[in-house]
C-alpha cells in the first residue's frame, strides 16, 4: 500500500532556493481573498542554531510537550534561527508592507505578530507592526467564526464584543501558562515569497508576551489543522517543507498547488494522518507509529504503546516547533538503552544523561540508523544527526547528547524538528496522509 500511495504523490519538484534566488524572483503580484481557491505559494525557512547549552534546548522541548499533557502558486523562504533551533519564515504584512520573520509551528493554529506597543517583547523586533499605520488592517467581532474557534479557554470574556468589533485572546503554550501571548484578533493583507498576496487573513495582534520562548522572532505562523491556521484559512489543502539542519542554508516551504514531492528524486513513503477524538487536540498531525528499530534490530516495545487512547491522551504527532523528540517513557527507556549500547560499542562512555565527549563529529556519523515504523509500511530511516545533537566543549572536543527525551508523566510522543531535518515532508489534508522523502540537501 505504501508504494501505491507513493505513486499517487504528484510528481512536482520540491525545490530549495537560496535566499538571494528567492528574493530576486520577478513575477506578477497575485492577490487573493480568503476562500478564493487556487492557492499555491513558496516561502523560505531558516533554522536557528541550537543553544550552546544543550540543556536549554531540552528545556524548550519540555515546555512544548507540557502544553499537550503545475501549480498556480508562488514561493517563500524558511530559515533556522540563530537561537533555540526554531525555523523561521519571511513574509510581509500590511499596506505599506512590513517585512516579518516568524517561527513556523505545525503544533499550533494561531498565527500572530508582535504589535506596537508590545509589553514583554525583549528585545522587540524593529520595527514593530502597528495596525494604525496600515491601511489594510481590520478587526474581528466576538461572534465571528474564527474568534469562536479560539475556544472559551482562550477568549478574554471582558474583551469580546461585536460593537465595537473586538476579540481578545490569551494563548498559552506551557502547562502552567508560563509562556503565552495576548492581544486581539484582526485581519490583514499578507504577502508571501515572490508576490503572493492574501487579503483578509485573520491573525493575532499580540501586544503582551510572557516568557522567553518567543524571543528572536516577530511572531509565529500556526500551521496546525485547526480553523485559525494559515493552511486552513487559505484553503491550501496541503503544504510541504524540507528542514535544513544547517542554519546557514535556506529551506523551502510550499503551500497548496505547489506542495508535492518528486518521486524521481527518491523513494516517497506515505502514512495516514489520524484524528484525536478529543476536540482540543485535533490540531496536531497524528500518525500511527507501530515500532522502532536501532541498528537493524526491532526494539521490544509493546504493541499499542504509541496508540491514541479513548480519552485523547497518547499518540504520536510531528511538530516543527519542538526541537527534541519526546517519547512515552516506556518506549523511551528501551530506545535509550539501545542507543547507549551503540555508543559504548564505539568505545565511548555514555553518562546518565546519554551524553558523551568525542573528538569530532565523526562519532555521530558512525552511529547506526534508527528507523520509525509507521502504518502502511512507511519506514523513516534516521541517521545519527537526526537523533543526536552536538555542541562545542573545547578546542578539540564536542559534547554529543541524545536528541530524544522522555515525555515523563505525559502519554504523548512528539517527533521534533531535529528528527525531521533533511527530509521532505508533505502534509496533505485532502488525502489525510503525511509523506516523506530523505534527501542529502534541502
Residue, then its C-alpha position, 0 to 999 in steps of 0.5 A: x500500500x505504501x508504494x501505491x500511495x507513493x505513486x499517487x504523490x504528484x510528481x512536482x519538484x520540491x525545490x530549495x532556493x537560496x535566499x538571494x534566488x528567492x528574493x530576486x524572483x520577478x513575477x506578477x503580484x497575485x492577490x487573493x481573498x480568503x476562500x478564493x481557491x487556487x492557492x499555491x505559494x513558496x516561502x523560505x525557512x531558516x533554522x536557528x542554531x541550537x543553544x550552546x547549552x544543550x540543556x536549554x534546548x531540552x528545556x524548550x522541548x519540555x515546555x512544548x510537550x507540557x502544553x499537550x499533557x503545475x501549480x498556480x502558486x508562488x514561493x517563500x523562504x524558511x530559515x533556522x534561527x540563530x537561537x533555540x533551533x526554531x525555523x523561521x519564515x519571511x513574509x510581509x504584512x500590511x499596506x505599506x508592507x512590513x517585512x516579518x520573520x516568524x517561527x513556523x509551528x505545525x503544533x499550533x493554529x494561531x498565527x500572530x505578530x508582535x504589535x506596537x506597543x508590545x509589553x514583554x517583547x525583549x528585545x522587540x523586533x524593529x520595527x514593530x507592526x502597528x495596525x494604525x499605520x496600515x491601511x489594510x488592517x481590520x478587526x474581528x467581532x466576538x461572534x465571528x467564526x474564527x474568534x469562536x474557534x479560539x475556544x472559551x479557554x482562550x477568549x478574554x470574556x471582558x474583551x469580546x464584543x461585536x460593537x465595537x468589533x473586538x476579540x481578545x485572546x490569551x494563548x498559552x503554550x506551557x502547562x502552567x501558562x508560563x509562556x503565552x501571548x495576548x492581544x486581539x484578533x484582526x485581519x490583514x493583507x499578507x504577502x508571501x515569497x515572490x508576490x503572493x498576496x492574501x487579503x483578509x487573513x485573520x491573525x493575532x495582534x499580540x501586544x503582551x508576551x510572557x516568557x522567553x520562548x518567543x524571543x528572536x522572532x516577530x511572531x509565529x505562523x500556526x500551521x496546525x489543522x485547526x480553523x485559525x491556521x494559515x493552511x486552513x484559512x487559505x484553503x491550501x489543502x496541503x503544504x510541504x517543507x524540507x528542514x535544513x539542519x544547517x542554519x546557514x542554508x535556506x529551506x523551502x516551504x510550499x503551500x497548496x498547488x505547489x506542495x508535492x514531492x518528486x518521486x524521481x528524486x527518491x523513494x516517497x513513503x506515505x502514512x495516514x494522518x489520524x484524528x484525536x477524538x478529543x476536540x482540543x487536540x485535533x490540531x496536531x498531525x497524528x500518525x500511527x507509529x507501530x515500532x522502532x528499530x536501532x541498528x537493524x534490530x526491532x526494539x521490544x516495545x509493546x504493541x499499542x504503546x504509541x496508540x491514541x487512547x479513548x480519552x485523547x491522551x497518547x499518540x504520536x504527532x510531528x511538530x516543527x516547533x519542538x526541537x527534541x523528540x519526546x517519547x512515552x517513557x516506556x518506549x523511551x527507556x528501551x530506545x535509550x538503552x539501545x542507543x547507549x549500547x551503540x555508543x559504548x560499542x564505539x568505545x565511548x562512555x555514555x553518562x546518565x544523561x546519554x551524553x558523551x565527549x568525542x573528538x569530532x563529529x565523526x562519532x555521530x556519523x558512525x552511529x547506526x540508523x534508527x528507523x520509525x515504523x509507521x502504518x502502511x509500511x512507511x519506514x523513516x530511516x534516521x541517521x545519527x544527526x537526526x537523533x543526536x545533537x552536538x555542541x562545542x566543549x573545547x578546542x578539540x572536543x564536542x559534547x554529543x547528547x541524545x536528541x530524544x527525551x522522555x515525555x515523563x508523566x505525559x502519554x504523548x510522543x512528539x517527533x521534533x524538528x531535529x528528527x525531521x531535518x533533511x527530509x521532505x515532508x508533505x502534509x496533505x489534508x485532502x488525502x489525510x496522509x503525511x509523506x516523506x522523502x530523505x534527501x542529502x540537501x534541502 
